[in-house]
């Protein structure tokens, strides 16, 4: 019973050491999933990179699965030493700041379009620039609305789709009150 748990924990540890931190760093620099895979020294499956990028975007508040997020917490472990120099770990919860209420967000339904209307999804990707399409296609969008922060890249994607007449039902700007 403990063997699969240990194997998974060891696998996750090795993954974090070999690729996890680099993936998060490259995501913060604006790399797409494909560019991250090409940049890594350690071979990592595309799907695993996608999941890591998605989780990192959720953890940092770039994307949200709910329109207005409640304050969430992230668990971290802090190493402490007693008076004899013995190390121990203490669990600490750190609040993750949610976006300001007045900040506009983009409601993205790329996943819904991808699974319900593949032809339209292909049109959307073709209307975008190569790097924009690579970013959208590289993320594992769900079928629900995903709220994306209005950063430069996503605003360019939104305006490109809007000018091509393809933003309806795919991506729209909404200001929270």
KEGU-584634 format. One line per 3 residues: number of its first residue (from 1); their letters; for each residue x, z negated, y negated of N, C-alpha, C. Coordinates in steps of 0.1 Angstrom, whole numbers, plus 5000, padded with zeros to 4 digits. Layout:
residues N
NUM	A	X:Z:Y:X:Z:Y:X:Z:Y  ...
//
This chain:
residues 177
1	XXX	5008:5000:5012:5000:5000:5000:5009:5000:4987  5020:4993:4987:5028:4992:4976:5037:5004:4974  5040:5011:4985:5049:5023:4984:5044:5034:4974
4	XXX	5031:5038:4975:5027:5048:4965:5028:5043:4951  5024:5030:4949:5025:5025:4935:5039:5025:4930  5048:5021:4938:5062:5020:4934:5067:5034:4932
7	XXX	5064:5044:4940:5069:5058:4939:5063:5063:4926  5051:5061:4922:5045:5066:4910:5052:5059:4898  5054:5046:4899:5060:5039:4888:5075:5045:4885
10	XXX	5082:5047:4896:5095:5052:4896:5095:5067:4890  5085:5075:4894:5084:5088:4889:5081:5088:4874  5072:5080:4870:5068:5079:4856:5080:5074:4848
13	XXX	5088:5065:4853:5100:5060:4846:5110:5071:4844  5113:5078:4855:5123:5090:4855:5118:5100:4845  5105:5103:4845:5099:5113:4836:5101:5109:4822
16	XXX	5098:5096:4819:5099:5092:4805:5114:5093:4800  5123:5089:4809:5137:5090:4805:5142:5104:4804  5138:5113:4813:5142:5126:4813:5136:5135:4803
19	XXX	5122:5134:4801:5115:5143:4793:5105:5137:4783  5099:5126:4786:5088:5120:4778:5091:5118:4763  5102:5112:4760:5106:5109:4746:5109:5122:4739
22	XXX	5116:5131:4746:5119:5144:4740:5106:5152:4737  5097:5152:4746:5084:5159:4744:5077:5153:4731  5076:5140:4730:5070:5134:4718:5077:5138:4705
25	XXX	5090:5138:4706:5098:5141:4694:5096:5156:4690  5096:5165:4700:5094:5179:4697:5080:5182:4692  5071:5174:4697:5057:5175:4692:5056:5172:4678
28	XXX	5063:5161:4674:5063:5157:4660:5069:5167:4651  5079:5174:4656:5085:5185:4649:5077:5198:4647  5066:5198:4655:5057:5210:4654:5059:5220:4664
31	XXX	5066:5217:4675:5068:5226:4686:5054:5228:4694  5052:5240:4699:5041:5242:4708:5045:5238:4722  5036:5237:4731:5039:5233:4745:5048:5242:4752
34	XXX	5047:5255:4749:5056:5265:4755:5070:5264:4750  5071:5261:4737:5084:5259:4731:5091:5247:4736  5083:5236:4738:5088:5224:4743:5094:5226:4757
37	XXX	5086:5233:4766:5091:5236:4779:5104:5244:4779  5105:5253:4770:5117:5261:4769:5129:5253:4764  5126:5243:4756:5137:5235:4750:5142:5223:4759
40	XXX	5135:5219:4769:5139:5208:4777:5150:5211:4786  5159:5202:4788:5170:5204:4797:5166:5201:4811  5157:5192:4813:5152:5188:4826:5139:5196:4829
43	XXX	5138:5203:4840:5127:5211:4843:5114:5202:4845  5104:5205:4837:5092:5198:4837:5080:5207:4838  5070:5204:4847:5058:5213:4848:5051:5214:4835
46	XXX	5046:5226:4833:5038:5229:4821:5026:5219:4819  5019:5217:4829:5007:5208:4829:5011:5194:4825  5022:5189:4829:5027:5176:4826:5031:5175:4811
49	XXX	5037:5185:4806:5040:5186:4792:5027:5186:4784  5017:5194:4788:5004:5194:4781:4998:5180:4780  4998:5173:4791:4992:5160:4791:5000:5150:4782
52	XXX	5013:5151:4782:5021:5142:4774:5019:5145:4759  5018:5158:4756:5016:5162:4742:5002:5157:4738  4992:5159:4746:4978:5155:4743:4977:5140:4741
55	XXX	4984:5133:4750:4983:5118:4748:4991:5114:4736  5002:5120:4732:5009:5117:4720:5001:5120:4708  4994:5131:4708:4985:5135:4696:4974:5125:4695
58	XXX	4968:5120:4706:4958:5110:4706:4963:5097:4700  4975:5093:4706:4981:5080:4702:4985:5079:4687  4989:5091:4681:4993:5091:4668:4982:5094:4658
61	XXX	4970:5097:4663:4959:5099:4654:4957:5114:4649  4966:5123:4654:4965:5137:4650:4952:5142:4655  4948:5139:4667:4935:5143:4673:4927:5130:4676
64	XXX	4914:5131:4676:4905:5120:4680:4894:5126:4688  4889:5118:4698:4878:5123:4706:4864:5118:4700  4865:5110:4690:4853:5105:4683:4854:5109:4668
67	XXX	4843:5111:4661:4843:5115:4647:4850:5104:4639  4845:5092:4640:4851:5081:4633:4857:5071:4643  4869:5070:4643:4876:5061:4653:4876:5047:4649
70	XXX	4873:5038:4658:4875:5024:4656:4890:5021:4656  4894:5009:4651:4908:5006:4652:4912:5004:4667  4922:5011:4671:4926:5010:4685:4939:5002:4685
73	XXX	4943:4998:4697:4955:4991:4699:4964:4998:4709  4977:4997:4707:4987:5002:4716:4995:4990:4721  4997:4990:4734:5004:4979:4741:5019:4983:4741
76	XXX	5027:4973:4737:5042:4974:4737:5047:4962:4744  5059:4963:4749:5066:4951:4755:5079:4948:4748  5080:4936:4743:5092:4932:4735:5101:4923:4744
79	XXX	5114:4927:4744:5123:4919:4751:5128:4907:4743  5127:4895:4749:5131:4883:4742:5141:4875:4751  5150:4868:4744:5160:4860:4751:5157:4845:4749
82	XXX	5158:4837:4759:5157:4822:4757:5171:4817:4753  5171:4804:4751:5184:4797:4747:5195:4799:4756  5192:4802:4769:5203:4804:4779:5207:4819:4781
85	XXX	5201:4828:4773:5204:4842:4774:5196:4849:4784  5186:4843:4790:5178:4850:4800:5167:4858:4793  5167:4871:4798:5157:4880:4792:5144:4879:4798
88	XXX	5134:4881:4790:5120:4881:4794:5112:4891:4785  5101:4895:4790:5093:4905:4782:5080:4899:4778  5076:4901:4766:5063:4896:4761:5054:4908:4757
91	XXX	5042:4908:4761:5033:4919:4758:5027:4917:4744  5028:4928:4736:5024:4927:4722:5014:4939:4720  5003:4936:4714:4994:4947:4710:4995:4950:4695
94	XXX	4997:4963:4693:5000:4968:4679:4988:4977:4675  4981:4974:4664:4970:4982:4660:4975:4996:4656  4967:5006:4660:4970:5020:4656:4961:5023:4645
97	XXX	4966:5027:4633:4958:5029:4622:4950:5042:4624  4937:5041:4620:4929:5053:4621:4930:5060:4608  4926:5073:4608:4927:5080:4595:4917:5074:4584
100	XXX	4921:5077:4572:4912:5072:4561:4899:5078:4562  4888:5071:4559:4874:5076:4560:4872:5089:4552  4879:5090:4541:4876:5102:4532:4884:5114:4536
103	XXX	4893:5113:4546:4902:5124:4550:4894:5134:4558  4894:5147:4554:4887:5157:4561:4893:5159:4575  4884:5162:4584:4889:5165:4598:4883:5178:4602
106	XXX	4889:5184:4612:4884:5197:4618:4878:5194:4631  4865:5198:4633:4859:5197:4645:4862:5209:4654  4869:5207:4664:4874:5219:4672:4867:5219:4686
109	XXX	4862:5231:4689:4855:5233:4702:4862:5244:4710  4875:5244:4710:4882:5255:4716:4880:5254:4731  4880:5242:4737:4878:5241:4751:4864:5246:4756
112	XXX	4854:5243:4748:4840:5247:4751:4840:5263:4752  4846:5269:4741:4846:5283:4740:4854:5289:4752  4865:5283:4755:4874:5288:4766:4867:5288:4779
115	XXX	4859:5278:4782:4852:5277:4795:4838:5284:4796  4831:5284:4784:4818:5290:4784:4818:5305:4780  4827:5309:4772:4828:5323:4767:4842:5327:4766
118	XXX	4848:5331:4778:4862:5334:4778:4866:5347:4770  4856:5356:4768:4858:5368:4760:4860:5364:4745  4852:5355:4741:4852:5351:4727:4865:5343:4725
121	XXX	4869:5335:4735:4881:5327:4734:4893:5336:4732  4893:5347:4740:4904:5357:4739:4904:5363:4725  4892:5366:4719:4891:5372:4705:4897:5362:4695
124	XXX	4894:5349:4697:4899:5339:4688:4914:5339:4688  4920:5339:4701:4935:5338:4702:4941:5351:4696  4935:5362:4698:4940:5375:4692:4940:5375:4677
127	XXX	4930:5368:4671:4929:5368:4656:4940:5359:4650  4945:5350:4658:4955:5341:4653:4969:5347:4654  4978:5341:4647:4992:5345:4648:4997:5341:4661
130	XXX	5009:5346:4666:5014:5342:4679:5017:5327:4681  5022:5321:4671:5025:5307:4672:5013:5298:4671  5003:5303:4663:4990:5296:4662:4983:5296:4675
133	XXX	4983:5308:4681:4976:5310:4694:4983:5302:4705  4996:5302:4704:5004:5294:4714:5000:5279:4713  4999:5274:4701:4995:5260:4699:4981:5257:4705
136	XXX	4971:5265:4701:4958:5263:4706:4957:5264:4721  4963:5275:4726:4962:5277:4741:4970:5267:4749  4980:5261:4743:4988:5251:4750:4982:5238:4752
139	XXX	4972:5234:4744:4966:5221:4745:4955:5221:4755  4953:5210:4762:4942:5209:4772:4929:5205:4766  4923:5213:4758:4911:5210:4751:4900:5207:4761
142	XXX	4892:5197:4758:4880:5194:4766:4868:5202:4760  4857:5201:4767:4845:5208:4762:4838:5201:4751  4841:5189:4748:4835:5182:4737:4842:5185:4724
145	XXX	4836:5182:4713:4843:5183:4700:4855:5174:4699  4866:5180:4695:4878:5172:4693:4881:5172:4678  4883:5161:4672:4886:5160:4658:4901:5160:4655
148	XXX	4905:5171:4648:4919:5173:4645:4922:5170:4631  4933:5163:4628:4938:5161:4614:4940:5174:4607  4937:5174:4595:4939:5187:4587:4953:5188:4582
151	XXX	4962:5191:4591:4976:5193:4588:4977:5208:4584  4989:5212:4580:4991:5226:4575:4988:5236:4586  4993:5233:4598:4991:5243:4609:4976:5245:4612
154	XXX	4968:5234:4613:4954:5235:4616:4946:5241:4605  4950:5238:4593:4943:5245:4581:4945:5260:4581  4957:5264:4585:4960:5278:4585:4952:5285:4597
157	XXX	4951:5278:4608:4943:5283:4619:4928:5284:4615  4923:5273:4609:4909:5273:4604:4906:5285:4595  4915:5286:4585:4913:5297:4575:4914:5311:4581
160	XXX	4923:5313:4590:4925:5325:4597:4912:5329:4605  4907:5319:4612:4894:5321:4620:4883:5324:4611  4882:5316:4600:4871:5318:4590:4871:5332:4584
163	XXX	4883:5336:4580:4884:5350:4574:4881:5361:4584  4883:5358:4597:4880:5368:4607:4866:5367:4612  4859:5357:4607:4844:5355:4611:4843:5349:4624
166	XXX	4853:5342:4629:4853:5336:4643:4852:5321:4643  4851:5315:4631:4851:5300:4631:4838:5294:4635  4827:5301:4635:4814:5295:4638:4814:5290:4653
169	XXX	4811:5278:4655:4811:5272:4668:4824:5269:4675  4835:5273:4668:4848:5271:4673:4856:5260:4666  4856:5261:4653:4863:5252:4644:4857:5251:4631
172	XXX	4853:5239:4626:4848:5238:4613:4853:5225:4606  4853:5226:4593:4859:5215:4585:4847:5206:4581  4850:5193:4583:4839:5183:4580:4846:5171:4573
175	XXX	4840:5167:4562:4845:5156:4554:4837:5144:4558  4843:5133:4562:4836:5121:4566:4832:5114:4553  4821:5107:4554:4816:5100:4542:4818:5085:4544
//
